Amino acid sequence: MRKLFIMVALMLYMHATAQINRIEYYFNSDPGHGQATPVTITPAVDITNQAFTLNTTSLPDGINYLYVRSCNADGVWSQTASQLFYKLSTTTAPAATNLTALEYYFNTDPGHGQATPVTITPGVDIANQAFTPNTTALPDGINYLYVRSRNANGVWSQTASQLFYKLSTLTAPAPTNLTGIEYYFNTDPGHGQATPVTITPGVDIAGQVFTPNTTSLPDGINYLYVRSRNANGVWSQTASQLFYKLSIFTASAATNLTAIEYYFNTDPGHGQATAVTITPGVDIAGQTFTPNTTALPEGINYLYVRSRNSDGVWSQTASQLFYKLSAASHPAVTTINRMEYFIGADPGYGQAIPVVFNPADSLVGFTFAANVAGLDVGNHLLQIRSRNAAGQWSLNAIDTITIATPRPAQAIVVNSILTNATSIPGIPYLEGSSQAQRLDVAAICAGTKIAMAFDPSGSFDSANIFTVQLSDEVGSFASPVIIGQTTGTTGQAVLNGLPRHITPGDNYKIRVVSSNPVVTGDANLDAITINDINLGPDTTLFHACPGETTNLLTLYNTTGLTASWTAPNPSVVMPGIYTLIANNAINCPDTAVATVKLETATWVGIVSSDWHNPTNWNINKVPSAKTHVIIPGVTANPCIISTANAQAASIQVLNGATLQAVNNRVAEINGKCSVLPPG
């Protein structure tokens, strides 16, 4: 069975909510709506790039027409799309054979094999074969050149022909002055008999102007003819110009325009249309009004407007075609949440190179960087499209890119950046709420997220890893910071987290580096300003005795910051965990934690008897001057102070416990507590 596979792109608008539920096709003659061959489809409001296979078995060889149409759920049929095609029955193509002969002749065919041969190297393809035909014996004037070839099987090609003009070599005469110009209207009186024009003779009199006398001409359409003559008496060709003569009349005094009226579709008669309120005047340019379209049907309509002056004379009627779309059938405006572009072949909706942007912003004047690496010298088509929150794609905007000097094929370009992003709108695997800003709005804060899209050109391995790198504050990538990685071979939009506590600066850059093959991408064009606030490390404080308080306000420098502690009164706090929250002028945040506690250490003695061995204490460190020590009654080893003096806020030796000081060592008690921690 001979079949034709065809991709049909149906871009149909019927009703905003009516699904397309039938597609059918026929050849040459229309069997009637619903009677043609159906195509299996999944009903949808928008069906694009629907592919199906046509059965052309019964069609005759030669020219045929294919017709396709669709019907929606309301029973409304689309217009019928048509396509001319040529059916050629399947045959086995002969094996390619060498072209072995080429011959040419002029004007009259001497017969196959009898024309002038051209020396060639036999081959299947001898495109761009050059030769110089001998025109010596040809007469001057119009001639025809004919060329044909023959293959190794003795089969001749069709004969190609070319019209040309032979002009024998002559010595060009020396330029001569133009000495006369004359003109006439409508009828040629003969060379030298028309109206002369006064000129200064010269080889070139370009820019010569004169005023022809039209007094005797009738009103209406006329022709002006002009020619010149040189010093040898040779006349030029005659140039002509069509014009309209309108006799001069005395214009009447300007009168005020006193009325404007409009109507739709059908003229009710002068003075019977809908009046527009105006202030009479000679010139009412810029007059605006809102025509009432309430009673008009949805669809194509015509608006007509005319004016009348104070003499009662009506102007011509101006018209404007427009389409009325009722509010009920007009879909609600939805936010644009995805944008993509491609150069050359269309990869399909949602498969092109993504661009990140903030849906809340106006996209007027939005710019991004396109990757043109690997493109040939010449013109290329850049196509851009967007999709709204309802999943509807726009038409493709098309622009021409001219490549004068090609770039190497392998390149990675950061085409767009979205700062302070919590997601990437329009990217399915990263879509969600967004608090993004356009890159040119403000500086961003260290520690926040940044979305970016990149476009690689060339071929990458399936296991390739794209690594997103951040420069230092002066734009250097000598020691880049990795802020994200993703596996793939094509352009992507990714979400990356900036590191905390980096040096503030206004010349940060981002680039992408691939692993297989290794390609170092171009940095983004616009520098990024990153701000930061660093309060310093967290703090732990110890109280010597129960009931003591600490002033948190002295722990960190918050000059120039908006800062607050989680404590109700940070100047007097008891043991606990407290957080300082601070923001700078552009709302970059940082936090610091202060832990205030009463430290208690219990002797376990599991390694030895040495007080100064930290593993002998349950806190895994040697007690300090603010540590309250408890020596229990039963331990693996007794507690002995031998290598240095011991420090403690207090020491509680429980029943059955032993604490010894040898080698003249002592325990220094630094606390003066009326109440001790429970032991």
C-alpha positions in Angstrom: 0.0 0.0 0.0 1.4 3.4 -1.0 0.9 5.9 1.8 2.0 9.5 2.4 3.1 10.6 5.9 2.3 14.2 6.5 2.6 16.6 9.5 -0.4 19.0 9.6 -0.1 22.1 11.8 -3.6 23.2 12.7 -3.8 26.6 14.4 -7.6 27.0 14.8 -9.5 29.5 16.8 -13.2 28.8 17.2 -14.4 29.4 20.7 -12.3 29.9 23.8 -13.6 26.7 25.5 -14.8 24.4 22.6 -12.5 21.4 22.0 -11.5 20.2 18.6 -12.9 16.7 18.4 -12.6 15.7 14.7 -10.1 16.1 11.9 -10.8 14.7 8.4 -9.2 14.8 5.0 -10.0 14.1 1.4 -8.3 14.3 -2.0 -9.4 16.4 -5.0 -13.3 16.3 -4.5 -15.2 17.3 -1.3 -17.5 14.4 -0.2 -19.2 16.8 2.3 -18.6 17.8 5.9 -18.2 14.7 8.1 -18.0 12.4 5.1 -14.2 12.6 4.5 -11.6 10.3 6.0 -11.3 10.8 9.8 -8.0 11.2 11.6 -7.5 9.7 15.1 -6.9 12.5 17.5 -7.1 13.3 21.2 -9.7 16.1 21.6 -8.2 19.4 22.8 -8.8 23.2 22.5 -5.5 23.5 20.7 -4.1 20.8 18.4 -0.8 21.7 16.8 1.7 19.5 14.8 -0.8 16.6 14.6 0.8 13.9 12.5 -1.1 11.2 10.5 -0.6 9.0 7.5 -2.5 9.5 4.3 -3.7 6.6 2.2 -2.9 7.6 -1.4 -3.2 4.0 -2.9 -6.2 4.8 -5.1 -4.9 8.2 -6.4 -3.5 8.4 -9.9 0.1 9.4 -10.5 0.5 13.1 -11.1 -0.8 16.3 -9.5 -3.4 15.9 -6.7 -4.8 18.1 -3.9 -5.0 17.2 -0.2 -7.7 19.0 1.9 -7.8 19.0 5.7 -10.4 20.5 8.2 -11.5 20.1 11.8 -14.7 20.4 13.8 -15.1 21.4 17.4 -17.5 20.2 20.1 -20.1 22.8 19.1 -20.3 21.3 15.6 -18.5 24.3 14.1 -16.1 23.4 11.2 -12.9 25.2 10.5 -11.8 26.5 7.1 -10.4 23.8 4.8 -6.6 23.9 4.4 -5.3 22.6 1.1 -2.0 21.3 -0.2 -0.9 20.6 -3.8 1.3 17.5 -4.2 2.6 15.1 -6.9 2.1 11.4 -6.6 4.8 9.3 -8.2 4.5 5.5 -7.9 7.3 3.7 -6.2 10.0 2.5 -8.6 13.4 1.1 -8.1 15.9 3.9 -8.8 18.7 2.8 -11.2 22.2 2.8 -9.7 24.0 6.0 -10.2 26.2 6.0 -13.3 29.1 8.3 -14.3 28.5 11.2 -16.6 31.0 10.6 -19.4 30.3 13.3 -21.9 29.3 17.0 -22.1 28.6 18.9 -25.3 27.2 22.3 -26.4 25.8 24.0 -29.5 24.4 27.4 -30.5 20.9 28.1 -31.9 20.4 24.9 -34.0 20.7 21.3 -32.6 23.1 19.2 -34.8 21.9 16.0 -33.1 23.0 14.1 -30.0 26.7 13.4 -30.1 27.3 15.9 -33.0 27.6 19.1 -30.9 30.9 20.6 -29.6 32.4 18.3 -26.9 33.7 19.6 -23.6 36.6 17.9 -21.9 35.5 16.5 -18.5 36.6 14.0 -15.8 33.8 11.4 -15.7 31.9 11.2 -12.4 28.5 10.8 -10.9 28.4 14.5 -10.0 30.2 17.1 -12.2 28.6 20.1 -10.7 30.4 23.4 -11.3 32.0 22.2 -14.5 33.4 25.3 -16.2 34.2 25.7 -19.9 34.4 28.5 -22.5 32.2 28.1 -25.5 33.7 29.4 -28.8 31.5 32.2 -30.1 33.8 33.3 -33.0 31.4 32.2 -35.8 28.3 33.6 -34.2 26.7 36.7 -35.6 26.3 39.8 -33.4 23.0 39.9 -31.6 20.7 37.5 -29.7 21.9 33.8 -29.6 21.1 30.7 -27.6 23.6 28.4 -25.9 22.5 24.8 -25.3 24.3 22.2 -23.1 23.6 18.5 -22.3 25.4 15.5 -20.8 25.5 11.7 -21.4 26.1 9.0 -18.8 28.0 5.7 -19.1 24.8 3.9 -20.2 24.5 6.3 -23.3 21.5 8.1 -21.9 21.4 11.8 -22.6 20.2 14.4 -20.1 17.6 17.1 -20.9 19.1 20.1 -22.7 19.7 23.3 -20.7 19.5 26.6 -22.6 20.7 30.2 -22.0 19.8 33.3 -24.0 22.7 35.8 -24.5 23.7 38.7 -26.7 26.9 38.8 -28.7 28.5 42.1 -29.3 31.7 42.3 -31.3 34.6 44.2 -29.7 34.5 47.8 -30.7 36.6 50.8 -29.8 34.3 53.0 -27.7 33.9 56.5 -29.1 35.2 59.4 -27.1 32.4 61.0 -24.9 30.7 63.9 -26.7 28.8 66.8 -25.2 25.1 66.8 -24.8 24.1 69.9 -26.8 20.3 69.9 -26.7 17.2 68.9 -24.7 13.6 69.0 -25.9 10.2 68.0 -24.5 6.7 67.5 -25.7 3.3 66.4 -24.4 1.3 63.4 -25.5 2.2 63.4 -29.3 5.7 63.2 -30.7 6.2 66.1 -33.2 9.5 64.5 -34.5 13.1 64.7 -33.4 14.2 68.3 -33.3 10.6 69.6 -33.5 9.7 69.6 -29.8 10.1 72.4 -27.3 13.8 73.1 -26.7 15.3 73.5 -23.2 18.1 76.0 -22.7 21.2 74.1 -21.3 25.0 74.5 -21.0 26.5 71.8 -23.2 28.4 69.1 -21.3 29.2 65.4 -21.1 27.1 65.1 -18.0 24.2 67.5 -17.4 22.6 65.6 -14.5 20.4 67.7 -12.3 19.2 69.9 -15.2 15.9 71.4 -14.2 13.3 73.2 -16.4 9.6 74.2 -16.2 7.5 72.8 -19.0 4.7 75.0 -20.3 1.3 73.3 -19.7 -0.9 76.3 -20.6 -2.4 74.7 -23.7 -2.9 71.2 -22.1 -6.4 70.1 -21.2 -7.2 69.2 -17.6 -6.8 65.5 -16.8 -4.2 62.9 -17.5 -1.2 63.9 -19.8 2.2 62.5 -20.6 5.5 64.5 -20.6 8.3 63.2 -22.9 12.0 64.4 -22.7 15.1 63.5 -24.8 18.5 64.9 -25.4 21.0 65.1 -28.4 24.8 65.0 -28.4 27.3 66.9 -30.5 27.3 64.1 -33.1 23.5 64.6 -33.7 22.6 61.3 -31.9 19.4 61.4 -29.9 18.9 59.6 -26.6 16.0 57.4 -25.8 12.8 59.3 -24.8 11.9 59.4 -21.1 8.2 59.7 -20.2 6.2 60.8 -17.1 2.5 60.5 -16.5 0.9 63.5 -14.7 -2.5 65.0 -14.0 -3.3 68.6 -14.9 -5.8 70.5 -12.7 -6.6 74.0 -13.7 -5.9 76.7 -11.0 -9.0 77.9 -9.3 -9.7 80.3 -6.4 -10.0 78.4 -3.2 -12.9 79.3 -1.0 -12.3 80.6 2.5 -11.7 77.9 5.0 -15.0 77.0 6.8 -15.5 75.4 10.2 -16.1 71.7 10.6 -19.4 71.6 12.6 -20.3 68.0 12.8 -18.8 64.4 12.9 -20.8 61.3 12.8 -20.1 57.6 12.6 -21.9 54.3 11.9 -21.1 50.6 11.6 -21.4 48.3 8.6 -24.4 49.9 6.9 -24.8 53.6 5.9 -28.0 55.1 7.4 -27.6 58.2 5.2 -25.8 61.6 5.7 -26.8 63.2 9.0 -28.5 60.0 10.2 -25.5 58.3 11.8 -24.4 58.6 15.4 -23.2 62.2 16.2 -20.0 63.0 17.9 -19.8 66.0 20.2 -17.1 68.4 18.9 -16.0 72.1 19.2 -16.4 73.5 15.7 -13.2 74.7 14.1 -11.2 74.8 10.8 -8.9 72.1 12.1 -10.1 69.5 14.6 -7.2 67.1 14.2 -6.7 64.9 17.2 -10.5 64.7 17.9 -11.1 61.5 19.9 -14.3 59.6 20.7 -15.4 56.2 21.8 -17.9 54.5 19.5 -20.6 52.4 21.1 -20.2 48.8 20.0 -22.7 47.3 22.4 -25.2 46.2 19.7 -22.6 44.9 17.3 -22.3 41.1 16.7 -19.1 39.4 17.7 -16.7 39.1 14.7 -15.6 41.4 11.9 -17.2 44.8 11.6 -16.5 48.1 9.8 -16.4 51.6 11.4 -17.2 54.6 9.2 -16.6 58.2 10.1 -17.3 61.5 8.2 -17.5 65.2 8.9 -19.5 68.2 7.7 -18.5 71.9 7.4 -20.6 75.0 8.1 -21.6 75.1 4.4 -23.3 71.7 4.8 -20.7 69.9 2.7 -19.8 66.4 3.8 -16.3 65.0 3.7 -15.4 61.6 2.2 -16.1 58.7 4.6 -13.1 57.1 6.3 -13.4 53.4 7.2 -11.7 51.0 9.5 -12.0 47.2 9.7 -12.0 45.7 13.3 -12.9 42.6 15.1 -15.3 42.6 18.1 -14.6 40.0 20.8 -17.1 39.8 23.5 -16.0 39.8 27.2 -17.6 36.4 27.6 -15.4 34.7 25.0 -12.3 36.7 25.8 -10.0 34.8 28.1 -8.8 36.5 31.3 -5.4 38.0 31.0 -2.8 35.6 32.5 0.7 36.2 33.5 3.6 35.2 31.1 5.7 32.7 33.1 8.0 31.1 30.5 10.1 32.4 27.7 12.4 30.4 25.3 14.3 31.0 22.1 16.1 29.0 19.4 18.2 29.7 16.3 17.5 27.6 13.2 15.3 24.5 13.5 12.4 24.6 16.0 13.0 21.9 18.7 9.4 22.0 19.8 7.4 23.9 22.4 9.0 23.8 25.8 12.2 22.3 24.3 14.0 25.5 23.2 16.6 27.4 25.3 14.9 28.8 28.4 15.2 32.4 29.6 14.6 33.4 33.3 12.7 36.5 34.2 10.3 37.8 36.8 6.7 37.4 35.8 5.7 40.4 37.9 7.9 42.7 35.8 7.1 44.4 32.6 8.8 42.6 29.7 9.0 45.7 27.6 12.7 46.2 26.7 13.7 42.9 28.3 17.1 41.8 27.0 19.0 38.5 27.1 22.2 37.1 25.6 21.9 34.5 22.8 24.6 32.0 22.0 25.8 32.4 18.4 28.9 30.2 18.6 29.2 27.8 15.7 26.9 29.7 13.4 28.1 30.1 9.8 28.8 33.5 8.3 25.6 35.0 7.0 22.1 35.6 8.2 20.3 33.4 10.7 16.8 33.5 12.2 16.4 34.0 16.0 12.9 33.1 17.2 11.5 33.9 20.6 8.2 32.9 22.2 6.5 33.0 25.6 3.9 31.0 27.4 1.2 32.2 29.9 0.0 30.6 33.1 -2.8 28.9 31.2 -0.3 27.0 29.1 -0.9 29.0 25.9 2.1 29.8 23.7 2.5 33.1 21.8 3.4 33.4 18.2 7.1 33.3 17.5 8.8 36.7 17.3 11.5 36.5 14.6 14.6 38.6 14.1 17.6 38.2 11.9 21.1 37.7 13.2 24.0 38.5 10.9 27.3 36.7 11.6 30.3 38.5 10.0 33.0 36.6 11.9 32.2 33.1 13.1 33.0 32.0 16.7 34.3 28.5 17.6 31.5 25.9 17.8 31.9 25.0 21.5 30.7 27.8 23.8 28.5 28.2 26.9 26.6 31.5 27.3 24.8 32.7 30.4 21.7 34.2 28.7 19.8 35.6 31.7 20.0 35.9 35.5 17.2 36.3 38.1 18.3 37.3 41.6 16.8 36.7 45.0 14.7 33.8 43.5 13.0 31.1 45.5 12.0 29.3 42.3 12.1 29.6 38.5 8.7 30.4 37.2 7.7 28.5 34.1 10.4 25.8 34.6 8.3 22.7 35.5 10.8 21.1 37.9 11.6 24.4 39.7 8.2 26.2 39.4 6.6 27.7 42.5 6.2 31.0 44.3 8.8 33.6 43.5 10.1 36.7 45.2 12.5 37.4 42.4 14.0 40.7 41.3 15.3 41.7 37.9 19.1 41.8 37.9 19.1 45.6 37.3 16.8 46.4 40.2 19.1 46.2 43.2 22.1 44.6 44.8 21.6 41.1 46.1 22.5 39.6 49.4 25.0 36.8 50.1 23.2 33.6 51.1 20.2 34.2 48.8 19.3 32.2 45.8 20.0 33.2 42.2 18.3 31.7 39.1 20.0 31.6 35.8 19.7 30.1 32.3 22.5 29.1 30.1 22.9 28.0 26.5 25.6 25.6 25.4 26.5 25.0 21.7 28.3 22.0 20.3 28.1 18.4 21.4 28.3 17.2 25.0 28.4 13.7 26.5 25.3 12.3 28.2 27.2 12.1 31.5 28.5 15.7 31.2 28.2 17.9 34.2 27.6 21.7 33.9 29.2 23.5 36.9 28.0 27.0 37.8 30.9 29.2 39.1 30.9 32.5 40.9 33.9 34.9 40.5 35.4 37.0 43.3 34.3 40.6 43.9 36.5 42.0 41.1 35.2 39.5 38.5 38.2 37.1 38.6 37.7 33.4 38.2 41.2 32.6 39.5 39.6 30.8 42.5 35.9 30.4 41.6 33.3 29.3 44.0 31.0 26.5 42.9 27.3 27.5 43.5 25.5 24.8 41.5 25.8 21.7 39.3 23.5 19.9 36.9 23.9 17.0 34.4 22.8 17.4 30.8 23.7 18.2 27.2 21.5 21.2 26.4 20.6 24.6 27.8 18.8 24.7 31.2 17.5 27.0 33.8 18.9 26.3 37.3 18.5 27.6 40.8 21.7 28.2 42.8 22.5 29.4 46.3 25.0 32.1 46.9 27.5 31.5 49.7 27.2 33.3 53.0 29.8 35.8 54.3 31.7 36.7 51.1 33.4 39.9 50.4 30.9 42.6 49.3 31.5 43.9 45.8 29.9 45.2 42.6 31.7 43.2 39.9 30.8 39.6 40.6 30.3 37.4 37.5 28.8 34.0 36.8 29.9 31.4 34.2 29.3 27.7 33.4 32.0 25.1 32.9 31.3 21.7 31.3 33.1 18.4 32.2 32.8 16.3 29.0 34.1 17.9 26.9 35.8 20.6 29.1 34.5 24.0 28.0 34.9 27.1 30.0 31.8 29.3 29.3 31.5 33.0 28.9 30.8 35.1 32.0 27.5 37.0 32.1 27.6 40.4 30.5 26.3 42.6 33.4 28.2 42.6 36.7 26.4 41.6 39.8 26.5 43.5 43.1 26.5 41.3 46.2 26.1 42.8 49.6 26.8 41.0 52.9 26.5 41.4 56.7 28.7 39.3 59.1 28.0 39.6 62.8 30.7 37.1 63.6 30.7 33.6 65.2 28.2 32.3 67.8 29.1 32.8 71.5 28.9 30.6 74.6 29.0 32.3 78.1 29.2 30.6 81.5 27.9 31.9 84.8 30.0 31.2 87.9 27.0 30.9 90.2 23.2 30.4 89.9 21.3 33.6 89.7 23.9 35.6 87.8 22.8 37.6 84.7 24.6 38.6 81.4 24.3 41.8 79.2 23.9 40.5 75.6 24.1 44.0 74.1 27.9 44.1 74.5 28.6 40.9 72.6 28.3 42.1 68.9 28.8 45.4 67.0 25.5 46.3 65.4 26.3 49.9 64.4 24.4 50.9 61.3 22.2 47.8 61.4 18.6 47.1 62.4 19.1 44.5 65.1 17.1 42.8 67.8 17.5 39.9 70.3 15.0 37.2 71.0 15.3 38.0 74.7 12.7 40.4 76.2 15.5 42.3 78.1 18.8 41.5 76.4 20.8 43.6 79.0 19.8 41.2 81.8 19.5 37.5 80.8 19.6 34.2 82.7 21.0 31.0 81.3 19.4 30.1 78.0 19.8 30.3 74.2 19.3 33.7 72.5 19.4 34.8 68.9 20.5 38.2 67.5 18.8 39.1 64.2 20.2 42.0 62.2 19.6 43.6 58.7 21.6 46.2 56.8 20.3 49.1 54.7 19.3 46.8 51.7 17.8 44.2 54.1 20.6 41.7 53.9 20.2 39.5 57.1 22.6 37.7 59.5 22.1 36.0 62.8 24.3 35.1 65.8 23.5 32.8 68.7 24.5 33.4 72.3 24.3 30.5 74.7 24.4 31.4 78.4 24.7 28.5 80.8 25.8 27.3 84.2 28.4 24.6 83.5 28.6 21.4 85.6 31.3 18.7 85.2 31.1 15.3 86.8 34.2 13.1 87.3 34.0 9.7 85.6 37.7 8.7 85.7 37.4 6.1 83.0 40.9 6.6 81.7 43.1 7.5 84.7 43.1 9.5 87.9 44.5 12.7 86.2 42.3 15.7 86.8 43.7 17.4 83.6 42.8 14.6 81.2 39.5 15.7 79.5 38.3 12.2 78.8 38.0 11.7 82.6 35.1 14.2 82.7 31.5 13.8 81.3 31.8 17.1 79.4 35.0 15.8 77.7 37.0 18.8 78.7 39.0 20.0 81.8 36.9 22.2 84.1 37.5 25.9 84.0 37.2 28.6 86.6 33.5 28.8 86.0 32.8 25.0 86.0 31.0 23.5 89.0 32.7 20.1 89.7 31.0 17.1 91.2 33.1 14.1 92.4 30.7 11.1 92.8 31.2 8.3 95.4 31.8 5.5 92.9 34.2 6.0 89.9 36.6 3.8 88.0 39.6 5.8 89.3 40.0 8.4 92.0 40.4 12.1 91.1 44.0 13.3 91.7 45.4 16.8 91.0 49.0 16.3 90.2 50.4 18.1 87.1 49.0 21.6 87.7 46.7 23.5 89.9 43.0 22.8 89.3 40.4 25.5 88.5 36.7 25.4 89.5 33.8 27.6 90.4 32.9 25.0 93.1 33.8 21.4 94.0 31.3 19.0 95.6 32.8 15.8 96.9 30.0 13.3 97.5 29.9 10.6 100.1 32.5 7.9 99.4 34.4 10.0 96.9 38.1 10.9 97.0 39.8 14.1 95.8 43.6 14.3 96.3 46.1 17.1 95.5 49.8 15.9 95.3 53.1 17.5 94.3 52.1 20.7 96.1 49.1 21.2 93.8 45.9 22.9 95.0 42.4 23.4 93.8 41.5 27.0 93.2 37.8 27.8 93.9 36.7 30.9 92.0 33.0 31.0 92.8 31.5 32.6 95.8 28.1 31.0 95.4 25.5 30.9 98.2 23.7 28.2 96.3 25.4 25.4 94.3 24.0 23.4 91.4 22.5 20.1 92.6 25.1 17.3 92.9 
